[in-house]
Amino acid sequence: MPLFPRSFVLAVLAFLFVGILHAQEKYTLRLNLEPGQEFQQRMAMTQTIDQVMNGITITMNQDMTLDYAYKVTDRDAEDVATVECTYQRIASKVSTQGMAVSYDSANSDAPVSAEFRPMAAMVGKSFTMRINPLGTVESIEGLSEILDAVVAEMSMEGPAREQVIANMKEQFGEEAMKDLIEQAMAIYPSEPVAVGDTWKKTLDIRQVVPMQLDNTWVLKEVNDDTATLEVTSLIGPPGDDTKVDMMGMELDVRLEGAQSGTSTIDRKTGWVVSSTVNQNVDGEMVFPAEAGAPAGMTIPIGIRSTVELGPVE
C-alpha cells in the first residue's frame, strides 16, 4: 500500500479545517437600503381556485402581473427606510367556465373594460412605505389617495360602485399591501446565521382571505454577492377571525395547507433579487342564512398559487 507524503496529509487536513470554519461562519442578513437607491421589481401571481357546488367543480384561473419602481428617499436613525413605490404596469387575466377577461396597461391601444378601469387608474401612481431592516412594514401612506383617484375614474353608481370600492380596498388597500410586501420581505433572521441554520417567523394575513403562515426559513447557500434562503410553511386560520366580506356577504372561510419556496437576496442591500413561492390550501366557505342559501351551506374550496419576484424584463 502506498504511503502519502506527510505534506499531502497536512494539506488535506488544512483544506478540511478551512471548510469547517467556512461552514460555521455566520452572516447578518438585513434589508440595508440607502437613500438614492432605485430598484425595479416584477411580481407575477398565478392562481387556480376550485369550488365544488352541487357536486360540480367550478375552476377559476387568475393571473396578475405588477411591475413596481422603488426609490429609497430616506433612512432614519433606526435604519428604517422610506421607500416610494410606483405602479409601472398592471396586467390581469381571469378565466372561468369558458369565459375570460383580461387587461394589460402595457397595451395602451386596447380598450379597457369596466371591471379593469380601477386597475388602469392606478398605473403611474405612487405610495410610500417605511420598512425596517427585518422587512417589517411599519407604515404605508398614499394608498388612500390612490384609491380615491380610482373611485373618481369610475362611472358606475349605487351598490355596484360600493362593492367595487370594497373589493379594491381588499386587494390594494394599506393592510392588503402590507400583507403582500411582508410575505416577500419579512424574511430576515433576527440573529446572525450560518449555512444550514433555521429561523421561524409567523405572519397573520388579514385581507382578502385570512390566514396564518408559520414560516421556517433555512440559509441554504452564500456566495460573494447573494444569499439563498428556503422556506416551508404551515398555513391555517388566524385564530377565530375567519370572516370574509364577499360581494356584500360575510362568509366564514377556513383554509389549511402548506407552502414552500426559495428567495435569493443581495448581500449588500438585502434586496430580494428573485423569489418563487408555491402555496396549496384547501378548506371550505360557509354561507350565512341571509345569503339566500340554506343556513350553514358549505362549499369546499381549493387554491393553488405561485408567486414569483424578479427583475422587470
C-alpha positions as CSV (number, residue, x, y, z in Angstrom):
1,M,0.0,0.0,0.0
2,P,1.5,3.3,-1.0
3,L,2.1,5.9,1.7
4,F,1.0,9.5,1.2
5,P,3.7,12.2,1.9
6,R,3.2,13.9,5.2
7,S,2.9,17.3,3.4
8,F,0.0,15.9,1.4
9,V,-1.8,14.8,4.5
10,L,-1.3,18.2,6.2
11,A,-2.6,19.9,3.1
12,V,-5.8,17.8,3.1
13,L,-6.3,18.4,6.9
14,A,-5.9,22.2,6.3
15,F,-8.4,22.1,3.5
16,L,-10.9,20.3,5.6
17,F,-10.3,22.7,8.6
18,V,-10.9,25.7,6.3
19,G,-14.1,24.1,5.0
20,I,-15.4,23.6,8.6
21,L,-14.6,27.1,9.5
22,H,-16.4,28.4,6.4
23,A,-19.4,26.2,7.2
24,Q,-19.6,27.7,10.7
25,E,-19.3,31.3,9.5
26,K,-22.3,33.4,10.5
27,Y,-23.9,36.0,8.3
28,T,-26.0,39.0,9.3
29,L,-28.9,39.2,6.7
30,R,-30.7,42.5,6.8
31,L,-32.5,44.9,4.5
32,N,-29.9,47.6,4.2
33,L,-31.3,50.4,2.0
34,E,-29.7,53.7,1.4
35,P,-31.3,57.0,0.1
36,G,-30.9,57.3,-3.6
37,Q,-31.1,53.6,-4.4
38,E,-33.6,52.6,-7.0
39,F,-35.0,49.1,-7.9
40,Q,-37.5,47.7,-10.3
41,Q,-39.3,44.5,-9.5
42,R,-42.0,42.3,-11.1
43,M,-44.4,40.3,-9.0
44,A,-46.2,37.6,-11.1
45,M,-49.0,35.7,-9.4
46,T,-50.8,32.7,-10.8
47,Q,-53.7,31.2,-9.0
48,T,-56.2,28.4,-9.6
49,I,-59.3,28.2,-7.4
50,D,-61.6,25.1,-7.4
51,Q,-65.1,25.3,-5.8
52,V,-67.5,22.4,-5.6
53,M,-71.1,23.3,-5.8
54,N,-73.9,20.7,-6.1
55,G,-71.3,18.1,-7.0
56,I,-69.9,20.2,-9.8
57,T,-66.3,21.6,-9.7
58,I,-66.0,25.2,-10.9
59,T,-62.5,26.3,-11.7
60,M,-61.3,29.9,-11.9
61,N,-57.8,30.8,-13.1
62,Q,-56.3,34.2,-12.3
63,D,-53.0,35.7,-13.4
64,M,-51.7,39.1,-12.3
65,T,-48.5,40.9,-13.0
66,L,-47.4,44.0,-11.1
67,D,-44.3,46.0,-12.1
68,Y,-43.1,48.3,-9.4
69,A,-40.4,51.0,-9.4
70,Y,-38.9,51.6,-5.9
71,K,-36.9,54.7,-4.8
72,V,-35.3,55.0,-1.4
73,T,-35.9,58.5,-0.2
74,D,-34.8,58.4,3.5
75,R,-33.3,56.3,6.2
76,D,-33.7,57.2,9.9
77,A,-31.5,56.6,13.0
78,E,-33.1,53.1,13.5
79,D,-32.2,52.2,9.9
80,V,-35.9,52.3,8.9
81,A,-36.0,53.1,5.2
82,T,-38.6,55.3,3.5
83,V,-39.4,53.9,0.0
84,E,-41.5,55.4,-2.7
85,C,-43.3,52.7,-4.7
86,T,-44.8,53.4,-8.1
87,Y,-47.1,51.2,-10.1
88,Q,-45.4,50.9,-13.5
89,R,-47.5,48.2,-15.1
90,I,-50.6,46.2,-14.1
91,A,-51.8,43.1,-16.1
92,S,-54.6,40.7,-15.1
93,K,-56.4,37.8,-16.7
94,V,-59.4,35.9,-15.2
95,S,-61.0,32.9,-16.8
96,T,-63.7,30.5,-15.7
97,Q,-66.3,28.3,-17.4
98,G,-65.0,29.0,-20.8
99,M,-65.1,32.8,-20.4
100,A,-62.1,35.1,-20.0
101,V,-61.4,38.8,-19.4
102,S,-58.0,40.5,-19.4
103,Y,-56.2,43.8,-19.1
104,D,-52.6,44.9,-19.6
105,S,-51.6,48.6,-19.1
106,A,-48.6,48.0,-21.4
107,N,-51.1,47.6,-24.3
108,S,-52.3,51.2,-24.4
109,D,-54.3,50.7,-27.7
110,A,-56.6,48.1,-26.3
111,P,-60.0,49.2,-24.9
112,V,-60.3,48.9,-21.1
113,S,-63.4,47.0,-19.9
114,A,-65.3,48.4,-16.9
115,E,-64.1,45.8,-14.5
116,F,-60.5,46.8,-15.1
117,R,-60.8,50.6,-15.1
118,P,-59.9,50.8,-11.4
119,M,-56.7,49.0,-12.1
120,A,-56.0,51.2,-15.1
121,A,-56.4,54.3,-12.9
122,M,-53.6,53.0,-10.6
123,V,-50.8,52.9,-13.2
124,G,-48.3,55.6,-12.7
125,K,-49.4,56.5,-9.2
126,S,-47.2,56.1,-6.1
127,F,-47.4,55.4,-2.4
128,T,-44.8,55.4,0.3
129,M,-43.8,52.7,2.8
130,R,-41.5,52.7,5.8
131,I,-39.8,49.3,6.2
132,N,-37.3,48.2,8.8
133,P,-34.2,46.0,8.4
134,L,-36.1,42.8,9.2
135,G,-38.5,43.5,6.3
136,T,-41.5,44.5,8.5
137,V,-43.6,47.3,7.1
138,E,-44.0,49.9,9.8
139,S,-46.4,52.2,7.9
140,I,-47.8,52.9,4.4
141,E,-49.0,56.3,3.2
142,G,-50.6,57.4,0.0
143,L,-52.8,54.4,-0.9
144,S,-55.9,56.0,0.3
145,E,-55.3,58.9,-2.1
146,I,-54.7,56.4,-4.9
147,L,-58.0,54.6,-4.2
148,D,-59.8,58.0,-4.1
149,A,-58.4,58.7,-7.5
150,V,-59.5,55.3,-8.7
151,V,-63.0,55.9,-7.4
152,A,-63.1,59.2,-9.3
153,E,-62.5,57.4,-12.5
154,M,-65.4,55.0,-12.1
155,S,-68.6,55.7,-14.0
156,M,-70.9,53.2,-12.1
157,E,-73.2,54.2,-9.3
158,G,-75.1,52.6,-6.4
159,P,-74.4,49.3,-4.8
160,A,-72.2,48.1,-7.7
161,R,-69.9,51.1,-7.1
162,E,-69.6,50.5,-3.4
163,Q,-68.8,46.8,-4.0
164,V,-66.0,47.7,-6.4
165,I,-64.6,50.1,-3.9
166,A,-64.7,47.5,-1.2
167,N,-63.0,45.0,-3.5
168,M,-60.3,47.4,-4.4
169,K,-59.6,48.1,-0.7
170,E,-59.4,44.4,-0.1
171,Q,-56.9,43.9,-2.9
172,F,-54.9,47.2,-2.9
173,G,-55.6,48.9,0.5
174,E,-53.0,49.6,3.1
175,E,-53.4,46.4,5.1
176,A,-53.5,44.3,1.9
177,M,-50.4,45.9,0.6
178,K,-48.6,45.5,3.9
179,D,-49.5,41.8,3.9
180,L,-48.3,41.4,0.3
181,I,-45.0,43.1,0.9
182,E,-44.2,41.3,4.2
183,Q,-44.8,37.9,2.6
184,A,-41.9,38.7,0.3
185,M,-39.7,40.9,2.5
186,A,-40.2,39.9,6.2
187,I,-37.8,37.0,5.8
188,Y,-34.6,38.1,7.6
189,P,-33.4,36.4,10.8
190,S,-33.1,38.4,14.0
191,E,-29.7,36.9,14.7
192,P,-26.6,36.1,12.5
193,V,-27.0,32.6,10.9
194,A,-24.7,30.1,9.3
195,V,-25.4,27.9,6.3
196,G,-27.9,25.3,7.5
197,D,-29.3,27.4,10.3
198,T,-33.1,27.8,10.6
199,W,-35.3,30.5,12.0
200,K,-39.1,30.9,12.3
201,K,-41.5,33.8,11.5
202,T,-45.3,33.9,11.8
203,L,-47.3,36.2,9.6
204,D,-51.0,36.9,10.0
205,I,-52.7,37.7,6.7
206,R,-56.0,39.6,7.4
207,Q,-57.0,40.8,4.0
208,V,-58.8,39.0,1.1
209,V,-58.6,35.5,2.8
210,P,-57.5,35.4,6.4
211,M,-54.6,33.0,7.0
212,Q,-51.8,32.5,9.4
213,L,-48.4,31.5,8.0
214,D,-46.0,29.7,10.3
215,N,-42.7,30.0,8.3
216,T,-39.5,28.1,8.8
217,W,-36.5,29.6,6.9
218,V,-33.1,28.0,6.3
219,L,-30.0,29.6,4.9
220,K,-29.0,27.2,2.1
221,E,-26.1,28.9,0.3
222,V,-24.0,32.0,0.4
223,N,-21.6,33.4,-2.1
224,D,-19.8,36.8,-2.5
225,D,-22.9,38.6,-3.9
226,T,-26.0,36.7,-2.8
227,A,-27.6,34.5,-0.1
228,T,-30.2,31.8,-0.9
229,L,-33.0,31.1,1.6
230,E,-35.6,28.4,1.5
231,V,-38.9,28.4,3.3
232,T,-41.5,25.9,4.3
233,S,-44.8,27.0,5.9
234,L,-47.8,25.6,7.6
235,I,-51.0,27.5,6.8
236,G,-54.1,27.7,9.0
237,P,-56.8,30.1,10.1
238,P,-55.7,33.1,12.2
239,G,-57.5,32.2,15.4
240,D,-61.2,32.7,15.3
241,D,-61.2,35.7,12.8
242,T,-62.1,33.9,9.6
243,K,-64.9,36.1,8.3
244,V,-64.6,37.4,4.7
245,D,-66.7,40.1,3.0
246,M,-67.5,38.7,-0.4
247,M,-70.0,40.5,-2.7
248,G,-71.6,42.1,0.3
249,M,-72.0,38.8,2.2
250,E,-70.0,37.8,5.3
251,L,-68.7,34.3,4.7
252,D,-66.8,32.1,7.1
253,V,-63.7,30.9,5.2
254,R,-61.3,28.4,6.8
255,L,-58.3,27.3,4.9
256,E,-55.4,25.0,5.8
257,G,-52.3,23.9,3.8
258,A,-48.7,24.5,3.2
259,Q,-46.2,26.5,1.0
260,S,-42.6,26.2,0.1
261,G,-40.2,28.4,-1.8
262,T,-36.8,29.9,-2.4
263,S,-35.6,33.5,-2.2
264,T,-32.3,35.0,-3.3
265,I,-31.2,38.2,-1.7
266,D,-28.4,40.7,-2.5
267,R,-25.9,40.5,0.4
268,K,-25.1,44.2,0.3
269,T,-28.6,45.7,0.1
270,G,-30.7,42.8,1.4
271,W,-33.0,43.4,-1.6
272,V,-34.8,40.3,-2.9
273,V,-33.3,39.6,-6.3
274,S,-35.6,36.7,-7.0
275,S,-38.2,34.6,-5.3
276,T,-40.6,31.7,-6.0
277,V,-43.2,30.5,-3.6
278,N,-45.8,27.7,-4.2
279,Q,-48.8,27.6,-2.0
280,N,-51.5,24.9,-1.7
281,V,-54.5,25.4,0.6
282,D,-57.9,23.6,1.0
283,G,-60.9,24.4,3.1
284,E,-64.5,25.5,3.0
285,M,-66.7,28.5,2.7
286,V,-69.8,28.6,4.9
287,F,-72.7,30.9,3.8
288,P,-74.9,32.8,6.2
289,A,-78.6,32.2,6.1
290,E,-79.3,35.7,4.8
291,A,-77.3,34.9,1.6
292,G,-80.4,33.2,0.2
293,A,-78.8,29.8,0.7
294,P,-79.7,27.1,3.3
295,A,-78.2,28.1,6.7
296,G,-74.7,26.8,7.0
297,M,-74.4,25.8,3.4
298,T,-70.8,24.7,2.9
299,I,-68.7,24.9,-0.3
300,P,-65.4,23.1,-0.5
301,I,-62.6,25.2,-1.9
302,G,-59.0,24.6,-3.0
303,I,-56.5,27.2,-4.0
304,R,-53.2,26.6,-5.8
305,S,-50.9,29.7,-6.1
306,T,-47.5,30.6,-7.4
307,V,-45.9,34.0,-6.7
308,E,-42.7,34.9,-8.4
309,L,-40.5,38.0,-7.8
310,G,-37.8,39.1,-10.2
311,P,-36.4,42.0,-12.3
312,V,-38.6,43.8,-14.8
313,E,-37.9,42.4,-18.2
